[in-house]
Amino acid sequence: MLAAPALELVVPDNAEYGRPIHVQLIARGLDSSLREYRPAALSALFEVDSVRFEDDDNNREQTLALTVYARQAGRVEIPALVFQDLSTAPATVTVTEAVDRKTGEPMTVRFDALPDRAWLRQAIAVRVAIEAPDAFLVLDLPAPQEAAWQIEAIAPVTARLDPGRYAHRGGWYVFALRAGQQELNLPAVQVVRDGVVTHRFFPPPLVPRVEALPPYLPTTVPVGSVALEVSAPTGWWLREDTLQSLRLTVTGDGTLPQMLPPVARQLQSNADIVFYPAKARYSKKVTPETLRSSAEIEVPFRTLVNGRVDVPDLRIQWFDPASGQLRSATTQMRLPLSLGMPWLTAIAVVLAGIGTSAVYWVAAWLKRALVNVQ
């Protein structure tokens, strides 16, 4: 006589945060296959790292072996898992704090709270801080490629706390590229000790409601804040038809370099001046506290007229996610007078004449002064 179908969940009583937990879901006497079954209740509590299916036809027993990681320390209550008309008994796993493999001392892991709303292309910080007894502990933070997200890893930094304790901080800045309800599961923060991965800490899922930007905004408008500085040639005059350069510095907070506005495109040649293709050098600073990008742009130009040169003002725009409004700033462009060679020659002649007259006048005055003295 065949035994009645049954479903059993096998879990350990205790596990360490950041270490793999081996779970088995065993089905006996069941005709349907467990191969494609993924228990949602388990995935909500743990990060499922790997799944292996085993089928023992002789004993009519199927095993779904899962390797999972707890999302935090503490007592985890696993509800009954249901497959067709069968269910398991509820189970409990006590997840203890992570422990440094070398010293046996505890490690404290903290992920910052995540927002439930964000704007399209707005920087969302996903930060982690791990306190540990080792100053040379390494955090490995991979930055995966996702179609709906732009992801930038934060280079880890280490700071000393009390003697024998160190804070290691890192994480990611992520940008949603699609509006609507989104979900992102970032990879584990891997703790490397003496070249070996000892722990893997998974961030909580990021599930924000992403707001679309106003339809009137150009796609080149960054979300964050932007500033512009202009360095133009100084002095009284520029020599006409001689190559000069404008230097533009664009900085953005909460943006990546490729998101900075293309300011140099506003410099269009006209009857007074011709602009040549710009050269740009981009950089970024990515820390747990700061995401800042900059562009150093050099724009060669040549003036074509004598006198004042008409140069357009430069205008930058950005979308402020805090207020939900479009912001802008205008930088006025002023160049010295443009003078050609005939004008420079004429000025030189005039100055030379003034100089000669001044010398003659001084000589005459000295001569009269000497006569009076005698």
C-alpha positions in Angstrom: 0.0 0.0 0.0 1.4 3.4 -1.0 1.9 6.0 1.7 -0.2 9.1 1.6 1.5 12.1 -0.2 3.3 14.4 2.2 5.3 17.6 2.1 8.1 18.3 4.6 10.3 21.4 5.2 13.7 20.7 6.8 15.6 23.7 8.2 18.3 24.1 10.8 17.3 25.5 14.2 20.1 28.0 14.2 22.1 29.8 11.5 24.6 32.7 11.3 23.8 35.9 9.5 25.8 36.1 6.3 26.4 32.4 6.1 24.6 29.9 3.8 21.5 28.1 5.2 20.7 24.8 3.6 17.0 24.1 3.4 15.2 21.0 2.0 11.7 20.7 0.8 10.8 17.0 0.5 7.8 15.6 -1.2 6.8 11.9 -0.8 4.3 10.0 -2.8 3.6 12.9 -5.1 2.9 12.5 -8.8 3.5 16.2 -9.7 7.1 17.5 -9.9 8.7 19.9 -7.6 11.4 20.9 -10.1 10.0 24.3 -11.0 8.4 25.1 -7.6 9.7 28.2 -5.9 8.0 28.9 -2.6 7.1 32.6 -2.5 6.9 32.6 1.3 10.5 31.5 1.6 11.7 34.0 -1.0 10.1 36.8 1.0 12.2 35.9 4.1 15.5 34.8 2.5 17.6 35.4 -0.5 17.6 32.2 -2.5 21.1 31.7 -3.8 20.8 28.3 -5.5 18.3 25.5 -6.1 19.0 21.8 -6.8 16.3 19.2 -7.6 16.7 15.5 -6.8 14.2 12.8 -7.8 14.3 9.3 -6.3 11.8 7.3 -8.4 12.4 4.1 -6.5 11.1 5.7 -3.2 8.8 8.2 -4.9 10.6 11.0 -3.1 11.5 14.4 -4.5 13.9 16.9 -2.9 14.2 20.6 -3.6 17.5 21.6 -2.0 17.8 25.3 -1.6 20.8 27.4 -0.4 19.5 30.6 1.2 20.8 33.6 3.1 18.9 35.4 5.9 18.2 39.1 5.2 18.9 40.1 8.8 19.7 38.6 12.2 16.9 37.5 14.6 14.2 35.0 14.8 12.7 34.1 11.4 9.2 32.5 11.4 8.6 30.5 8.2 4.9 30.0 7.5 3.5 26.8 6.0 4.6 26.2 2.4 1.8 25.1 0.1 2.2 23.0 -3.0 -1.1 21.9 -4.6 -3.2 20.5 -1.8 -0.2 19.8 0.5 1.5 22.0 3.0 4.4 21.9 5.4 4.4 22.6 9.1 5.6 26.1 10.1 9.2 26.3 11.1 11.5 28.7 12.9 15.2 29.6 12.3 17.2 31.6 14.8 19.7 33.7 12.9 22.6 34.9 15.1 24.8 37.9 14.5 27.7 37.5 12.1 31.0 36.5 13.6 34.5 37.4 12.3 36.1 34.2 11.3 39.6 35.1 12.5 38.9 36.7 15.9 35.5 35.2 16.8 34.2 38.6 17.6 30.8 39.8 16.3 30.3 41.9 13.2 27.4 44.4 13.1 25.7 44.9 9.7 23.4 47.8 8.9 21.7 48.8 5.7 20.1 52.2 5.4 16.4 52.5 5.1 15.3 52.7 1.4 12.8 55.1 -0.1 9.4 53.9 -1.4 9.2 56.7 -4.0 11.7 58.3 -6.4 11.8 60.3 -9.6 13.0 58.9 -12.8 16.8 59.2 -13.1 17.1 60.3 -9.4 20.0 58.9 -7.4 18.9 56.5 -4.8 21.6 55.6 -2.2 21.8 52.0 -1.0 24.3 52.1 1.8 25.8 49.4 4.1 27.9 49.8 7.2 29.7 46.8 8.7 31.5 47.2 12.1 34.2 44.6 12.5 37.4 44.0 14.5 39.6 43.9 11.3 40.8 47.0 9.7 41.8 45.1 6.5 38.5 43.4 5.9 37.5 43.9 2.3 34.0 44.6 1.0 33.3 43.3 -2.5 30.5 45.3 -4.2 29.7 44.2 -7.7 27.7 46.5 -9.9 25.4 44.4 -12.1 23.9 45.5 -15.5 20.2 46.0 -15.4 18.0 47.1 -18.3 15.7 49.2 -16.0 18.5 50.6 -13.8 21.8 52.5 -13.9 23.9 51.2 -11.0 27.1 52.7 -9.7 29.1 51.0 -6.9 30.4 53.0 -4.0 34.1 52.3 -3.3 34.3 51.1 0.3 35.9 53.3 2.9 37.2 52.3 6.4 37.2 54.4 9.6 38.5 53.5 13.0 36.0 53.5 15.8 36.9 52.4 19.3 40.2 50.6 19.7 39.9 47.3 17.9 36.8 48.2 16.0 36.4 49.5 12.5 33.6 50.7 10.3 33.6 49.6 6.7 31.1 51.5 4.5 30.0 51.1 0.9 27.0 50.4 -1.2 25.5 51.6 -4.5 23.9 54.6 -6.1 21.0 53.4 -8.4 19.0 55.3 -11.0 15.6 54.1 -12.2 15.3 54.3 -16.0 11.6 53.3 -16.2 8.6 54.9 -14.5 6.0 53.0 -12.5 6.4 50.3 -9.8 9.9 48.9 -10.0 11.9 46.3 -8.1 15.6 45.8 -7.8 17.4 43.0 -6.0 21.1 44.0 -5.7 23.8 41.4 -5.3 25.3 40.5 -2.0 27.9 42.6 -0.1 30.7 40.0 0.1 33.1 40.2 3.0 36.5 39.0 2.1 39.0 38.0 4.8 42.5 37.0 3.8 41.4 36.5 0.2 38.4 34.3 1.2 34.7 35.2 1.1 33.5 34.6 4.6 30.1 36.2 4.6 27.5 37.5 2.1 25.0 40.1 3.2 22.1 40.8 0.8 20.5 44.2 0.8 16.7 44.4 1.2 14.8 44.6 -2.1 14.4 48.1 -3.5 10.7 48.5 -4.6 10.1 52.2 -5.2 7.2 53.8 -7.0 9.1 55.7 -9.7 7.5 59.0 -10.8 7.8 60.1 -14.4 9.4 63.5 -15.1 7.2 66.2 -16.5 6.7 65.7 -20.3 8.0 69.1 -21.1 11.5 68.3 -19.8 14.2 67.6 -22.4 16.0 64.3 -21.9 19.3 66.1 -21.4 18.0 67.8 -18.2 19.7 66.1 -15.2 17.9 65.2 -12.0 19.9 66.6 -9.1 21.7 69.9 -8.9 24.1 71.5 -11.4 26.5 74.4 -11.4 28.5 76.1 -14.1 31.7 78.2 -14.0 33.2 79.9 -17.0 36.8 81.1 -17.4 37.3 83.4 -20.3 40.5 85.2 -21.5 41.2 88.3 -19.4 42.9 91.6 -20.1 42.0 94.7 -22.1 41.8 93.2 -25.6 42.0 90.0 -27.7 43.9 89.9 -30.9 41.5 89.3 -33.8 41.8 86.1 -35.8 44.0 84.5 -33.1 43.0 81.1 -31.5 41.8 81.5 -27.9 39.9 79.2 -25.4 37.0 79.3 -23.1 37.1 76.9 -20.1 33.8 75.6 -18.8 33.4 73.6 -15.5 30.1 71.8 -15.0 29.5 70.1 -11.7 26.6 68.0 -10.7 25.5 66.6 -7.3 23.5 63.3 -7.5 24.5 62.8 -11.1 26.9 60.7 -13.2 29.2 62.3 -15.8 27.1 61.1 -18.7 24.1 62.8 -17.1 25.6 66.3 -17.1 24.1 68.8 -19.5 25.9 69.4 -22.9 26.6 73.1 -22.2 29.1 73.5 -25.0 26.4 72.9 -27.6 25.0 76.4 -26.8 28.1 78.0 -28.2 27.3 78.5 -31.8 29.4 80.4 -34.3 28.1 83.7 -35.7 29.4 86.7 -37.7 31.5 87.9 -34.7 33.1 84.6 -33.5 33.7 81.1 -34.6 33.8 78.2 -32.1 35.6 75.0 -32.7 34.8 71.4 -31.4 35.1 71.2 -27.6 37.4 68.9 -25.7 36.0 67.5 -22.4 37.5 65.7 -19.5 35.0 64.0 -17.1 35.5 62.8 -13.5 33.4 61.6 -10.6 33.6 61.3 -6.9 31.6 58.4 -5.4 31.6 58.0 -1.6 28.9 56.9 0.9 28.1 60.6 1.5 28.7 62.1 -2.0 28.0 61.5 -5.6 29.5 64.3 -7.6 30.4 64.5 -11.2 32.3 67.2 -13.1 33.2 68.0 -16.7 36.2 70.2 -17.6 35.5 71.6 -21.1 37.8 73.6 -23.3 36.2 75.4 -26.3 38.6 76.9 -28.8 37.4 80.1 -30.6 38.6 82.8 -32.9 37.1 86.3 -33.1 36.3 87.7 -36.6 35.6 91.4 -35.9 37.1 94.5 -34.3 35.4 95.8 -31.1 33.0 94.1 -28.8 32.2 90.5 -29.7 28.6 89.1 -29.3 28.8 85.9 -27.3 25.6 84.1 -26.1 25.0 83.7 -22.4 25.1 80.1 -21.2 22.0 78.6 -19.5 21.8 75.4 -17.5 18.7 73.6 -16.3 18.2 70.8 -13.8 15.2 69.1 -12.1 15.2 69.4 -8.3 13.8 66.1 -6.9 13.2 67.6 -3.5 10.7 70.3 -4.8 9.7 68.5 -8.0 10.5 71.7 -10.0 12.6 72.7 -12.9 15.5 75.0 -11.9 17.8 77.1 -14.1 20.7 79.5 -13.9 22.3 81.8 -16.5 25.9 82.7 -16.8 26.8 85.9 -18.7 29.6 85.7 -21.1 31.9 88.7 -21.5 35.1 88.9 -23.6 37.7 91.6 -23.9 37.6 93.9 -27.0 38.7 92.2 -30.2 41.4 94.2 -32.1 43.0 93.4 -35.4 46.5 94.2 -36.5 45.6 97.6 -38.1 44.0 98.8 -34.8 46.9 97.5 -32.8 49.4 99.3 -35.1 47.4 102.5 -34.8 47.3 102.3 -31.0 51.0 101.6 -30.9 51.7 104.7 -33.1 49.5 106.8 -30.9 51.2 105.6 -27.7 54.6 106.1 -29.3 53.6 109.7 -30.2 52.3 110.3 -26.7 55.6 108.9 -25.3 57.7 111.1 -27.6 55.7 114.3 -26.7 56.1 113.4 -23.0 59.8 113.1 -23.3 60.1 116.4 -25.2 58.0 118.2 -22.5 60.0 116.7 -19.7 63.3 117.8 -21.3 62.0 121.3 -21.9 60.9 121.6 -18.3 64.3 120.4 -17.0 66.0 123.0 -19.2 63.9 125.8 -17.9 64.5 124.6 -14.3 68.3 124.6 -14.8 68.2 128.2 -16.3 66.3 129.5 -13.3 68.7 127.9 -10.9 71.7 129.6 -12.6 
